[in-house]
């Protein structure tokens, strides 16, 4: 199965059941799940940033979260914030 290396900790038979279930799922529901997954991931990254930088204000937290998803050039271009200057 293509991409199954990503789930190397998952039993192959369990993965096959999950894939079959996912393929049968309504496309709208699949998009909903993808969006929920993305939202959860961003919240976890935000929690990680807040833990690493407890004194950071909301704007700095936002920038640090964004910097984990964008390139340095994108951060500078979009927000005028250089992550290399704010380790």
Beta strands, then each sheet from edge to edge (+ up, - down):
end
